[in-house]
Amino acid sequence: MIELQHVSAGYGSKLVVEDISLALHPGQVLTLLGPNGSGSTLLRTIAGLHPMAGGQITVDGVPVKELTRRQMAQKITYMPQSRTIPNITARKMVLHGRFPYLSYPRRYRKEDYEAARRAMERSDAWELADSPVQSLSGGQRQKVYLAMAMAQETQTILMDEPTTYLDIQHQLSLMTVAQQMAGQGTAVVLVLHDLCLALRFSDRCVLLQEGQIVQQGSPEEVFQSGALDQVFQAHIRRVDTPNGWRYYYD
């Protein structure tokens, strides 16, 4: 389990997240909500890609400062919102997710190819395996990036705006995959700006404002608090359906 204790981070003298204490529990989908980039900065800080200005992060009780980059990559997967597009096939891109388990020079093993195929099938990207990543649409690339993240097979996966470029059908599919990963014991942490998706698919939500936690709990607790309307200056409503609550903007 990953625990944050009074974590602050920012750029120069400006703090973007401040005094965050939070536990990322295996088997849960946790979504960070907020009107600015604080959630993305927090994800990068957890992944060890952005320095802390204060506080401590531990992974299974060990401070992250005591872990090597390879050890971190074997425990935490980070899927950024955007990245450079290499001139390689989708399959080779997904195999990059296996780097933390390979020594140099990297030689893929049978289990690496199997992990890549499983991940591509789960993300609905297998049919793209031999296609150059540069030739794919934004939505197709996002499925490949998700497969690469899944192929890393870590205890925790951090995803920054993973529904970007996806149509509604594939947004729902991705969120279902997130729930499935959580059901298999993974801690899934998302940054989402789509409140309706977040409330529908999350086990826990953390609402950030000006870099601090203003509300957290189950989607029901966060919705009932009224804090979403205050923070986003929007009216979020819901309707009960045979398949559970469905949220919408009024």
C-alpha positions in Angstrom: 0.0 0.0 0.0 1.1 3.5 -0.7 0.7 6.2 2.0 1.1 10.0 1.7 1.9 11.8 4.9 1.6 15.7 4.7 2.9 15.7 1.2 3.5 19.1 -0.6 4.8 19.7 -4.0 5.0 22.5 -6.5 7.1 24.5 -9.0 9.7 26.9 -7.5 8.2 28.6 -4.6 4.6 28.0 -5.7 3.0 24.9 -4.0 0.5 23.1 -6.3 -0.4 20.4 -3.7 -0.1 21.1 0.0 -0.3 19.0 3.1 -1.9 15.9 1.5 -2.3 12.8 3.6 -3.8 9.9 1.8 -3.7 6.1 1.5 -4.0 4.3 -1.8 -5.7 1.0 -1.0 -5.3 -2.1 -3.1 -8.6 -3.2 -4.7 -10.0 0.3 -5.0 -10.5 2.8 -7.8 -9.7 6.2 -6.3 -10.3 9.3 -8.4 -8.7 12.7 -7.8 -11.0 15.6 -8.7 -10.2 19.2 -9.0 -10.5 22.2 -11.3 -6.7 22.7 -11.9 -3.5 20.7 -12.3 -3.1 19.7 -8.7 -4.2 16.1 -9.3 -1.7 15.6 -12.1 1.2 17.0 -10.0 0.2 14.7 -7.2 0.3 11.7 -9.5 3.8 12.6 -10.7 5.0 13.1 -7.2 3.7 9.7 -6.1 5.4 8.1 -9.1 8.7 9.7 -8.1 8.8 11.9 -11.2 8.3 15.2 -9.4 10.1 16.2 -6.2 8.4 16.7 -2.9 8.6 20.0 -1.1 7.6 18.4 2.1 6.2 15.3 3.7 6.8 11.6 3.0 5.5 8.9 0.7 5.9 5.2 1.6 5.4 2.1 -0.5 4.7 -0.9 1.6 6.2 0.9 4.6 9.4 1.9 2.8 10.1 5.6 2.1 10.3 6.2 -1.7 13.6 8.0 -1.2 15.1 4.6 -0.3 13.8 2.9 -3.5 15.7 2.9 -6.8 13.9 3.9 -10.0 13.7 0.3 -11.0 12.2 -0.7 -7.7 9.7 2.1 -8.0 8.8 1.0 -11.6 8.2 -2.6 -10.3 5.7 -1.3 -7.8 4.0 1.8 -9.5 2.9 2.3 -13.1 2.4 5.8 -14.2 0.3 6.6 -17.4 0.7 10.2 -18.4 -1.9 12.2 -20.2 0.3 12.7 -23.2 3.7 11.5 -24.5 5.9 11.5 -27.5 4.9 9.2 -30.3 7.7 6.8 -31.3 8.1 5.2 -34.7 7.5 1.6 -33.6 4.7 -0.9 -33.7 2.0 -1.0 -31.0 3.3 -4.4 -29.8 6.8 -3.0 -29.3 5.3 0.0 -27.5 3.4 -2.3 -25.1 6.6 -4.4 -24.5 8.2 -1.2 -23.0 6.0 -1.9 -20.0 8.2 -4.9 -19.3 11.5 -2.8 -19.0 11.5 -2.8 -15.1 11.9 -6.6 -15.2 14.7 -6.8 -17.7 18.4 -6.4 -17.4 20.5 -4.5 -20.0 20.8 -5.3 -22.9 17.0 -5.9 -22.9 16.0 -9.3 -24.2 12.3 -10.1 -24.0 11.3 -13.5 -22.5 8.3 -15.6 -23.2 6.5 -14.3 -20.2 7.1 -10.7 -21.4 5.4 -11.4 -24.7 2.6 -13.2 -22.9 2.1 -10.2 -20.5 2.0 -7.8 -23.5 -0.6 -9.9 -25.3 -2.8 -10.2 -22.2 -2.6 -6.4 -21.7 -3.5 -5.7 -25.3 -6.4 -8.0 -25.3 -7.8 -6.5 -22.1 -7.4 -2.9 -23.5 -9.0 -3.9 -26.8 -5.7 -3.1 -28.7 -4.6 -6.6 -29.9 -5.8 -6.0 -33.4 -3.4 -3.0 -33.5 -0.4 -5.0 -32.5 1.5 -4.7 -35.9 0.4 -1.1 -36.6 2.9 1.7 -36.3 1.9 3.9 -33.3 2.3 7.0 -35.4 -0.4 5.8 -37.8 -3.0 5.3 -35.0 -5.8 7.7 -34.1 -5.7 9.4 -30.7 -8.2 6.9 -29.3 -6.3 3.9 -30.6 -3.0 5.3 -29.2 -4.7 5.7 -25.8 -5.6 2.0 -25.8 -2.0 1.1 -26.6 -0.7 3.2 -23.8 -3.2 1.6 -21.4 -2.0 -1.8 -22.5 1.6 -0.7 -21.9 0.7 0.4 -18.4 -1.1 -2.9 -17.7 1.8 -5.0 -19.0 4.0 -3.5 -16.3 1.9 -5.5 -13.8 2.4 -3.5 -10.7 0.5 -3.2 -7.4 -0.5 0.4 -8.2 -1.4 2.1 -11.4 -1.7 5.9 -11.7 -3.5 7.3 -14.7 -3.7 10.9 -15.6 -6.8 11.7 -17.7 -6.9 8.3 -19.3 -10.2 8.9 -21.1 -8.6 11.7 -23.2 -9.2 11.1 -27.0 -11.7 8.3 -26.3 -15.3 8.3 -27.5 -18.0 7.6 -25.0 -18.1 3.8 -25.7 -14.4 3.5 -25.1 -14.5 5.8 -22.0 -17.0 3.4 -20.5 -14.8 0.4 -21.5 -11.7 1.9 -20.0 -13.5 2.7 -16.7 -14.8 -0.9 -16.6 -11.2 -2.1 -17.1 -10.1 0.1 -14.2 -12.8 -1.6 -12.0 -11.6 -5.0 -13.2 -8.0 -4.2 -12.2 -9.2 -3.1 -8.8 -11.2 -6.3 -8.5 -8.0 -8.2 -9.0 -6.3 -6.3 -6.1 -4.6 -3.4 -7.9 -4.8 0.1 -6.4 -6.1 2.2 -9.4 -5.7 6.0 -9.0 -7.1 8.3 -11.7 -7.2 12.0 -12.4 -10.5 12.8 -14.1 -12.3 16.0 -15.0 -15.4 14.1 -16.0 -17.3 14.2 -12.7 -20.0 11.9 -14.0 -17.6 9.1 -14.9 -15.8 9.6 -11.6 -18.9 9.3 -9.5 -20.2 6.3 -11.4 -17.1 4.1 -11.4 -15.0 5.1 -8.4 -14.8 3.4 -5.0 -13.4 6.6 -3.4 -13.2 10.2 -4.6 -10.8 12.9 -3.3 -11.8 16.5 -4.1 -9.0 19.0 -4.3 -9.2 22.8 -4.3 -6.2 25.1 -4.4 -4.0 22.0 -3.8 -5.7 20.8 -0.6 -8.2 18.1 0.1 -11.6 19.6 0.8 -13.7 16.4 0.7 -13.1 12.7 0.4 -15.0 9.5 0.7 -17.3 7.3 -1.3 -19.0 8.9 -4.4 -22.2 9.0 -2.4 -20.5 10.9 0.5 -18.8 13.3 -1.9 -22.0 13.9 -3.8 -24.2 14.4 -0.8 -21.7 16.9 0.8 -22.5 19.5 -1.9 -18.8 20.2 -2.2 -18.7 19.4 -6.0 -21.1 22.1 -6.8 -19.2 24.6 -4.7 -15.7 23.7 -6.1 -16.7 23.4 -9.8 -19.5 26.1 -9.7 -21.8 23.6 -11.5 -24.9 21.7 -10.6 -24.3 17.9 -10.6 -27.5 15.9 -10.4 -28.4 12.2 -10.6 -31.1 9.8 -11.5 -31.7 6.3 -10.2 -31.7 3.6 -12.8 -31.9 -0.2 -12.7 -28.1 -0.2 -13.1 -27.4 2.3 -10.3 -27.0 6.1 -10.1 -26.3 8.0 -13.3 -25.0 11.5 -12.9 -25.5 14.6 -15.2 -24.9 18.3 -15.2 -27.9 20.5 -14.7 
